[in-house]
Amino acid sequence: MAEKKKMSVTQLTIVTAVNMMGSGIIMLPTNLAQVGTMSILSWVITTIGAVLLAFTFARAGLYSSKGGGMGGYAEYSFGKAGAFLTNYTYGLSLVIANAAIAISAVGYTAVLFDTHISPLATALWTIAVLWIATILNFGGASITGKISSFTVWGVILPVVFVSTVGWFYFSGNSFVSSWNPHHYHFFEGMSKSISITLWAFLGLESAAANSDAVDNPKKNVPIAVMGGTIGAAIMYIISTNVVLGISPIKELAKSSAPFGLAFSEMFNPTIGKIVIALMIISCFGSLIGWQFTIAEVFRTSAVEKYFPKVFAKTIGNGTPLIGMIIITILQTLISLMTISPSLSKQFTILVNLAVVTNAVPYVLTAASIKTMQLESPNVSHKGMKWTNIVGLIAGIYTLYAIYSSGGIAVYYGAIVTFAGWLLYGLISHKFDITQKERID
């Protein structure tokens, strides 16, 4: 059997960044324009929260002696039940989030070809994109890293360009006049864009989720987490606010390709089309990376006996082929279930639900960081104190992000989370810890 090739730290950092940027940034200006330019305040809060979360994950990667990514982190404080819930909600959030990423790619493609597609056609094209991304992952982790290393330039080049040259086309008067077009109260307006900005950072944990697929994870996972998050944050804040000051706010709020609109305003529609094409490439590369990450989460969960054994089966290059196919079938069903008249509305529904379900692993990891340090040798008292404070603040921020996602997302997120406890009850007899507790 061929040896499983692993990612380098550079590839993992790029995958972490592209997992955020390639999918999170391309629809951001549209969703932020629906609130107004006051959404810059959400960036301040979310960037601080994301960096604190990234620091927490980086420390967790250093202290943990368990495998299994975030599930292994949560196990320190919450045992097998916490590890199961972490893997379950994280896996589910990624399944949902990838459907949203694919919808973004479809929306940009429709604008590229000046085509209006019906809600049903949007769903069908989304399904086709998901399956193509899955098939391209059959080559294994090394191939996924190489594809991501190439496609990330589709977003980096336009974003860097608009973040620098875009200032020459930036209108301060337009930015100020679009501050609060819907007359939201201060905290209401800020809260409305918190979930969208946190969505942009979903993926900061993907280095941890791919810890089994990288060389020397104790050293390389923390580097990839912090490097990817800080780099993405800088690009997010500058580029989205420049775009908000270039494009008319009303047009931007309805656009399915906001960066294409911005470049059309700066130069001409032809340049806008080129940028749209680059964004599609980047979005698709991000989708490929995320499909691999989901399969890894399900595979490690199956190895730990949380998920059915079929997800742990791999082919010669280490790819969990059968698991990928099952996951894509689930995404196909989700795409059909969330059909709505508006692509933006369909995207927002999926984003909010993905944020809520993804927040559960964030909270459990932040809550476990103290126990991880207590069980780890050579941790100074001062270092432990500061890490605990950061973990606590990161957890509180995550709870606020859940609140900001809206009642509907929290409602459905709570249902699927409680369903996880029900599922755990059906498999808890498999774990030695449960048997020992019964004996005691």
PyMOL commands that set and color helices and strands:
alter all, ss='L'
color gray80, all
select helices_A, chain A and resi 9-24+28-33+37-63+70-112+119-139+141-151+153-169+172-177+186-201+206-209+211-213+217-244+249-254+258-266+269-303+309-312+321-337+343-374+381-404+407-430+432-439
alter helices_A, ss='H'
color red, helices_A
deselect
rebuild
show_as cartoon
